[in-house]
Amino acid sequence: MKLTSVGLLVLTSSLSIHASAVPSGPDHGGTLPNYTNPVLWEDLADLDVFRVEDTYYYSASNMAFSPGAPILKSGDLVNWEYIGHSVPTLEFNNTDAYSLDGGKQAYVKGIFASSMRYRASTRSWIWIGCVEYKHTFVYEAADPTGDWELVKFIDTCYYDCGLLIDDNDDLFVAYGNTNISVAQLNDDYSEKSVKSVFNGTFYIEGSRFYHIGDQYYILTTQPANREWTLKSSSGPFGPYEIKVFADEVDPPTAGAGYPHQGGIVDTPNGDWYYMAFIDDYPEGRVPVLSPFHFDSDGWPTLPSNQTFNQSHPYPSKPVPVPPKTGIDRFRGNKLGPEWEWNHNPDVSAYSLSKRGLVLRTASVTPDLFRAKNTLTHRILGPSSTATIHLDISKMQAGDRAGLALFRDNMAHIAIQDGQVQLWRNLSLGAGWNTISTGFVEASAPLPRGARDVYFSLHANVAPQSDKLGTFSWSTNGKNFQQLGNALFDELDVLLLRWV
C-alpha cells in the first residue's frame, strides 16, 4: 500500500472554524471591556511573555513540529496573532530524526520551555533553548517576523531556561530543575560564570528571570500545581528566598488543571500581569491571564489565591487582530505562521500557486506518523469545525490524502482508490514509536469522475465537554454526510500537540 502526503493531513484546517478565540464580556464598570480566560483556546505551552515598547510578545513550545518556537504578538495581552518562528528548521543533534529520515522520529523532543527577548543595544531578537536535555542553541534575528539564524551552540543544557537582559545589558540565564542555577553569558553567548543559587527540597522547573526595581526574581513551577517565586535583593547570583505565588489556584475553565508556569509582564502604565497556562485537555495547555501586584515586601501576589478569575477588565484598550477563523486558500508566497509541519518538511515536495497548496509525494509509507509533509494547525477550542477542499485529480493508485485528528492515538478521514475512508486506532507506543497503523472503520464510494472532495471535522475539546469528534465529507462543499461513528477515544486523553 502506498501512502503519500498528496493532500492536507492536519489537526485542523482554517476554512471554517466555529470558535471564539477571544470572547469579551460586558463592561466592568469602567472604561474597558472584560476579557475572558482562556485568552487563547490553543495549545501554546511553556510560554515566555515580554513587552517591547507598547507591543507584547509570546514564545511557546511546539516539540517536533517545524518550524520551531512559534512567536505571537499582541497590543493588549488578550488578542494575539502569529507572526513567525524562532527556529526555522529543526537542525539539532539528530537531523534524520527531525526529518523522519532513516526510520527515525523525534516525537516529544525538540522545542520546549525556551526563552525569547529583545536586546536593544544590538537591536537583535534572541531565542535560547535546551534540546533533548543535552545542548543549548541560540538563534538571533533582526526582526521577529523575518529570518532567524543559529548563532551559538552551547555544549551545556540550560534546562527550562529564562533569559534576562539586565539593566546594564549583561546577559543571564536561570535554569535547572529542583536545583536552580544562574549563568552569566558573554556577548557571544559563551558562559562567563555560573552559580547554583537555590537547592530545592521538591521538584521545580520552568525558570523565568526578571530584574524589577532593586529585586531579582526567578519564577519557577512545581508541575502542575504551583508557581513559586525566588527573590533576591543581593543581585542575580542571590542568595534567594522562596515563596509560593500560585498555590493550587482553581482554574477559570471547569475541569482544567491549576494555572502554573508562564511569566509576568508589565504594561506601559506600570500594571503587572501573570500569564500562566492550564492543562485544558483534550485541547492542550492553554494560556490564562490575571493581574497581580507586589506586596509591601516585594512578593508578587494574585488577587485571589483560591480562584484564577474567568474574567477581568482588559489591561488596555483592545487592539484587534485578524480572526483565527476564516479561509486560507494558500495563495501567498509562503505558509502563514499558524501552520507547522509534523517534523521538518521535504521542501522540494510542496509549493504554493494560484491553485493553492500543492503537495507531491514526499514519502511512501502505510504509517501516517512517518509520512513526510504532514501539515498541521492547532485546534481551536472550546469547539470548532475544520473543512478542507482537495483537488484529487492527480492522485495515483494507492495514494491517500485527508484530514486527521492528529495525536498519539489518531483518526482520520481520507480518500484512497475511489473510496472515502474513516481510519481509526493509529497509535504510538513506547518510545513514541508506531504500534498500530490503524484500520478502516467505515467507507463510502466516491462518485465516479469526481475531481474534488471536501473533508470536515468537528471536535469538542473543552475538559467537561462530551469530547466527541465527527468526520464528514462532501463533493460540493455544501451537502456533507457523516462517515462512521463519533470519536471519543481519540479525544479522551492528551492530544499529540500537548507540547
Residue pairs with C-beta under 8 A, 6 or more apart in sequence:
1 366
1 398
2 364
2 396
2 397
2 398
2 399
2 400
3 363
3 364
3 365
3 366
3 367
3 368
3 371
3 398
3 399
3 400
4 360
4 361
4 362
4 363
4 364
4 371
4 399
4 400
4 401
5 349
5 359
5 361
5 362
5 363
5 371
5 372
5 373
5 374
5 375
5 401
6 359
6 360
6 361
6 392
6 394
6 395
6 399
6 400
6 401
7 359
7 388
7 390
7 392
7 401
7 402
7 414
7 415
8 357
8 359
8 375
8 388
8 390
8 401
8 402
8 403
9 368
9 371
9 374
9 375
9 401
9 402
9 403
9 404
9 406
9 412
10 374
10 375
10 376
10 377
10 386
10 388
10 403
10 404
10 406
11 376
11 377
11 378
11 379
11 404
11 405
11 406
11 407
11 495
11 497
12 377
12 378
12 379
12 380
12 384
12 386
12 457
12 459
13 328
13 377
13 386
13 387
13 388
13 403
14 324
14 325
14 326
14 327
14 328
14 338
14 377
14 386
15 327
15 328
15 386
15 387
15 388
15 389
16 325
16 327
16 385
16 386
16 387
16 456
17 324
17 325
17 326
17 380
17 384
17 385
17 386
18 325
18 383
18 384
18 385
19 41
19 324
19 325
19 380
19 381
19 382
19 383
19 384
21 40
21 41
21 42
21 323
21 324
21 325
21 380
22 35
22 36
22 39
22 40
22 78
22 79
22 80
23 36
24 33
24 34
24 35
24 36
24 314
24 318
25 33
25 34
25 35
25 36
25 311
26 33
26 34
27 33
27 34
28 34
28 311
28 312
28 313
30 313
32 313
32 314
32 316
32 317
32 318
33 313
33 314
33 318
34 311
34 312
34 313
34 314
35 78
35 289
35 311
35 312
35 313
35 314
36 252
36 310
36 311
37 252
37 253
37 288
37 289
37 290
37 308
37 309
37 310
37 311
38 252
38 253
38 278
38 280
38 286
38 287
38 288
38 381
39 77
39 78
39 80
39 275
39 287
39 288
39 289
40 80
40 286
40 287
41 280
41 283
41 286
41 380
41 381
41 382
42 283
42 284
42 286
42 324
42 378
42 379
42 380
42 381
43 283
43 284
43 285
43 286
43 378
43 379
43 495
43 497
43 498
43 499
44 58
44 60
44 61
44 70
44 72
44 277
44 284
44 285
44 286
44 287
44 378
45 60
45 61
45 112
45 261
45 277
45 284
45 285
45 498
45 499
46 60
46 61
46 112
46 113
46 114
46 160
46 206
46 261
46 277
46 285
46 499
47 58
47 59
47 60
47 261
47 262
47 263
47 275
47 277
47 287
48 58
48 59
48 60
48 114
48 115
48 116
48 162
48 208
48 263
49 56
49 57
49 58
49 59
49 77
49 262
49 263
49 264
49 265
49 275
50 56
50 57
50 116
50 117
50 118
50 263
50 265
51 57
51 265
51 266
51 267
51 268
52 118
53 268
54 75
54 268
55 73
55 74
55 75
56 73
56 74
56 75
56 76
56 77
56 265
57 71
57 72
57 73
57 74
57 116
57 118
57 144
58 71
58 72
58 73
58 74
58 80
58 275
58 287
59 69
59 70
59 71
59 86
59 114
59 115
59 116
59 127
60 69
60 70
60 72
61 69
61 111
61 112
61 113
61 114
61 499
62 68
62 69
62 70
62 110
62 111
62 340
62 497
62 499
63 106
63 107
63 108
63 109
63 110
63 111
63 112
63 497
63 499
64 90
64 98
64 105
64 106
64 107
64 108
64 109
64 110
64 342
64 343
65 110
65 340
65 341
65 342
65 343
65 376
65 497
65 499
66 89
66 90
66 98
66 340
66 341
66 342
66 343
66 344
66 345
67 85
67 87
67 88
67 89
67 90
67 340
68 85
68 86
68 87
68 88
68 90
68 110
68 111
69 85
69 86
69 87
69 111
69 114
69 116
69 127
69 129
69 139
70 82
70 84
70 85
70 337
70 340
71 82
71 83
71 84
71 85
71 86
71 116
71 144
71 145
71 337
72 80
72 81
72 82
72 83
73 80
73 81
73 83
73 144
74 80
74 81
74 319
74 321
75 316
75 319
75 321
76 314
76 315
76 316
76 317
76 318
76 319
77 265
77 267
77 273
77 275
77 289
77 314
77 315
77 316
78 289
78 314
78 315
78 318
79 318
79 319
79 320
79 321
80 321
81 321
81 322
82 336
82 337
82 338
83 144
83 145
83 337
84 144
84 145
84 146
84 148
84 337
85 148
85 337
85 340
86 114
86 116
86 125
86 127
86 139
86 141
86 144
86 148
87 111
87 127
87 137
87 139
87 148
88 147
88 148
89 344
90 98
90 99
90 106
90 110
90 111
90 343
90 344
91 98
91 150
92 98
92 110
92 131
92 132
92 135
92 137
93 131
93 132
93 134
93 135
94 104
94 106
94 132
95 101
95 344
96 102
96 104
97 104
97 105
97 106
97 109
98 106
98 109
98 110
98 343
98 344
99 343
99 344
99 346
99 372
100 343
100 344
100 363
100 370
100 371
100 372
105 343
105 369
105 370
105 432
105 433
106 343
107 369
107 408
107 428
107 432
107 496
108 432
108 499
109 131
109 132
110 131
110 132
111 129
111 131
111 499
112 129
112 499
113 129
113 130
113 159
113 160
113 161
113 205
113 206
114 127
114 128
114 129
114 130
114 161
115 127
115 128
115 129
115 161
115 162
115 163
115 173
115 208
116 125
116 126
116 127
116 128
116 163
117 125
117 126
117 163
117 164
117 165
118 124
118 125
118 126
118 165
119 125
119 126
119 165
119 169
119 171
121 169
123 142
124 140
124 141
124 142
125 140
125 141
125 142
125 143
125 144
125 148
126 138
126 139
126 140
126 163
126 165
127 138
127 139
127 140
127 148
128 136
128 137
128 138
128 139
128 158
128 161
128 163
128 173
128 189
129 136
129 137
129 158
129 161
130 136
130 137
130 157
130 158
130 159
130 160
130 161
130 175
131 137
133 157
133 159
134 157
135 153
135 154
135 155
135 156
135 157
136 153
136 154
136 156
136 157
136 158
136 161
137 150
137 152
137 153
137 154
138 150
138 151
138 152
138 153
138 154
138 189
139 148
139 149
139 150
139 151
140 148
140 149
140 151
141 147
141 148
141 149
151 189
152 188
152 189
152 190
154 189
154 190
154 191
156 191
157 175
158 173
158 175
158 183
159 175
159 176
159 177
159 205
160 175
160 176
160 177
160 205
160 206
160 207
161 173
161 174
161 175
161 207
162 173
162 174
162 175
162 207
162 208
162 209
162 218
162 219
162 263
163 171
163 172
163 173
163 209
164 171
164 172
164 173
164 174
164 209
164 210
164 211
164 236
165 171
166 172
166 211
166 236
167 211
170 184
171 184
171 185
171 186
171 187
171 189
172 182
172 183
172 184
172 185
172 209
172 236
173 182
173 183
173 185
173 209
174 180
174 181
174 182
174 197
174 207
174 208
174 209
174 218
175 181
175 182
175 183
175 207
176 196
176 205
176 207
177 203
177 204
177 205
178 199
178 200
178 202
178 203
178 204
178 205
179 196
179 198
179 199
179 200
180 196
180 197
180 198
180 200
180 204
180 207
180 218
180 220
180 230
180 240
181 194
181 195
181 196
181 197
182 194
182 195
182 197
182 209
182 218
182 236
182 237
182 238
183 191
183 192
183 193
183 194
184 191
184 192
184 193
184 194
184 236
185 191
185 192
186 192
195 237
195 238
197 218
197 230
197 232
197 237
197 238
197 239
197 240
198 218
198 230
198 238
198 240
198 242
202 222
203 222
203 223
204 220
204 221
204 222
204 228
205 220
205 221
205 223
206 219
206 220
206 221
206 223
206 261
207 218
207 219
207 220
208 218
208 219
208 220
208 262
208 263
208 264
209 216
209 217
209 218
209 236
210 216
210 217
210 218
210 219
210 264
211 217
211 236
212 294
213 298
214 233
215 231
215 232
215 233
215 298
216 231
216 232
216 233
216 235
216 236
216 238
216 240
217 229
217 230
217 231
217 264
217 300
218 229
218 230
218 240
219 227
219 228
219 229
219 230
219 245
219 262
219 263
219 264
220 227
220 228
220 229
220 230
221 227
221 228
221 260
221 261
222 228
222 260
223 260
223 261
224 257
224 258
224 260
224 261
224 279
225 247
225 248
225 258
225 260
226 244
226 245
226 246
226 247
226 248
226 258
226 260
227 244
227 245
227 246
227 259
227 260
227 261
227 262
227 274
227 276
228 242
228 243
228 244
228 245
229 242
229 243
229 244
229 245
229 299
229 300
230 238
230 240
230 241
230 242
231 240
231 241
231 242
231 243
231 298
231 299
232 238
232 239
232 240
232 241
233 298
243 299
245 274
245 299
245 300
245 301
245 302
246 258
246 259
246 260
246 274
246 276
246 302
246 305
246 308
247 305
248 258
249 258
249 259
249 302
249 304
249 305
249 306
249 307
249 308
250 258
250 306
250 307
250 308
251 257
251 258
251 259
251 278
251 280
251 288
251 308
252 259
252 278
252 288
252 307
252 308
252 309
252 310
252 311
253 278
253 280
253 286
253 288
253 310
253 462
253 463
254 463
254 464
255 462
255 463
255 464
256 278
256 279
256 280
256 281
256 463
257 278
257 279
257 280
258 278
258 279
259 276
259 277
259 278
259 288
259 290
259 308
260 276
260 277
260 278
261 276
261 277
262 274
262 275
262 276
262 277
262 287
263 274
263 275
264 272
264 273
264 274
264 275
264 292
264 300
265 272
265 273
265 275
266 272
266 273
267 273
267 315
267 316
268 316
269 316
271 291
271 315
272 291
272 292
272 293
272 294
272 300
273 289
273 290
273 291
273 292
273 315
274 289
274 290
274 291
274 292
274 300
274 302
275 287
275 288
275 289
276 287
276 288
276 289
276 290
276 308
277 285
277 286
277 287
277 288
278 285
278 286
278 288
278 308
279 285
280 286
280 381
280 462
280 463
281 463
281 493
281 494
281 495
281 498
282 461
282 463
282 467
282 491
282 492
282 493
282 494
282 495
283 379
283 381
283 382
283 461
283 462
283 463
283 495
284 378
284 379
284 494
284 495
284 497
284 498
284 499
285 498
285 499
286 381
288 308
289 312
290 302
290 303
290 308
290 309
290 312
291 303
291 312
291 315
292 300
292 301
292 302
292 303
293 300
293 301
294 300
294 301
295 301
302 308
303 309
324 338
324 380
325 380
325 384
328 336
329 356
330 352
330 356
330 357
331 352
331 353
331 354
331 356
332 352
333 352
334 352
335 352
335 357
335 375
338 377
338 378
339 375
339 376
339 377
340 375
340 376
340 377
341 373
341 374
341 375
341 376
342 374
342 375
342 376
342 406
343 372
345 362
345 372
345 373
346 362
346 363
346 372
346 373
349 359
349 360
349 361
349 362
349 372
349 373
350 357
350 358
350 359
350 360
350 362
350 373
351 357
351 358
352 358
355 391
356 391
357 375
359 373
359 375
359 401
361 399
362 371
362 372
362 373
363 370
363 371
363 372
363 373
365 371
366 437
367 426
367 434
367 437
368 374
368 404
368 410
368 412
368 426
368 437
368 438
369 410
369 426
369 428
369 434
370 434
374 404
374 406
376 406
376 497
377 386
378 497
379 386
379 459
379 461
379 495
379 497
381 461
381 462
382 460
382 461
382 462
382 465
383 458
383 459
383 460
383 461
383 462
383 465
384 458
384 459
384 461
385 456
385 457
385 458
385 459
386 403
386 456
386 457
387 454
387 455
387 456
387 457
387 477
388 403
388 454
388 455
388 456
389 452
389 453
389 454
389 477
390 401
390 402
390 415
390 452
390 453
390 454
390 455
391 451
391 452
392 401
392 415
392 450
392 451
392 452
392 453
393 451
395 401
395 415
397 417
398 416
398 417
399 416
400 414
400 415
400 416
400 421
401 414
401 415
402 412
402 413
402 414
402 415
402 455
403 412
403 413
403 414
403 455
403 456
403 457
403 471
404 410
404 411
404 412
404 413
405 411
405 412
405 457
405 459
405 469
405 487
405 490
405 491
406 412
406 495
406 496
406 497
407 490
407 494
407 495
407 496
407 497
407 498
408 427
408 428
408 432
408 494
408 496
409 425
409 426
409 427
409 428
409 489
409 490
409 493
410 426
410 427
410 438
410 490
410 496
411 422
411 423
411 424
411 425
411 426
411 438
411 469
411 471
411 487
411 490
412 422
412 423
412 426
412 471
413 420
413 421
413 422
413 423
413 455
413 457
413 471
413 472
413 473
413 483
414 420
414 421
414 423
414 455
415 421
415 446
415 453
418 445
418 446
418 448
419 443
419 444
419 445
419 446
420 443
420 444
420 445
420 446
420 453
420 473
420 483
421 440
421 442
421 443
421 483
422 440
422 441
422 442
422 443
422 471
422 483
422 484
423 438
423 439
423 440
423 441
424 438
424 439
424 441
424 484
424 487
424 490
425 436
425 438
425 439
425 489
426 434
426 436
426 437
426 438
427 434
427 435
427 436
427 438
428 434
428 435
428 496
429 435
441 484
441 485
442 483
442 484
442 485
443 483
444 473
444 481
444 483
446 453
446 475
447 475
450 475
452 475
452 476
452 477
453 473
453 474
453 475
454 473
454 474
454 475
454 476
454 477
454 480
455 471
455 472
455 473
456 471
456 472
456 473
456 474
456 480
457 469
457 470
457 471
458 469
458 470
458 472
459 468
459 469
459 491
460 466
460 467
460 468
460 469
460 491
461 467
461 491
461 495
466 488
467 488
467 491
467 492
468 486
468 487
468 488
468 491
469 486
469 487
469 488
469 490
469 491
470 482
470 486
470 487
471 482
471 483
471 484
471 487
472 480
472 481
472 482
472 483
473 480
473 481
473 483
474 480
474 481
